Amino acid sequence: LQQLCEQPPSKGDITHIFIDPWVTKSDDERNTHFTKFKNYADQHELSIHFLYYKYLFMKVRQYPEPPENEFSILEPKIQEMGDKDFKIFQAHQKAQLARRPPQQVNKRPITSENGNVNKKLKEAEVVTLESSDEEDETPK
């Protein structure tokens, strides 16, 4: 989201963004970038679909495929699902911390910012998916 705010796309460059629905909550650290980019997308009529990433699982598993609009992170039903999933995620994180030995709980992770210069920062990657309907239709 930060990269999209710093280097905004042109119309047609991006069609979908798969993200957690709780990014819309003001207490999420990504909310500022999300709000800024969503406003930019709306002002420039980019027609970007902001979908919960679970849509991808359902698209693969469910027949018939679910409609995209049912997985918009702006839909109340998806907000509710996201709230439940976030609580499960938090409980899982808490359980993992409880299982760690005490000396590891307070340890700062080593990153390129605080000491390990050999660790490379990950860059965002944009993936463009083409429809299988666009394959060469010449007879074999």
Summary of the structure (lengths in Angstrom):
residues: 140
radius of gyration: 19.3
end to end distance: 43.8
largest distance: 65.2
contacts: 268
relative contact order: 0.11
helix: 46%
strand: 5%
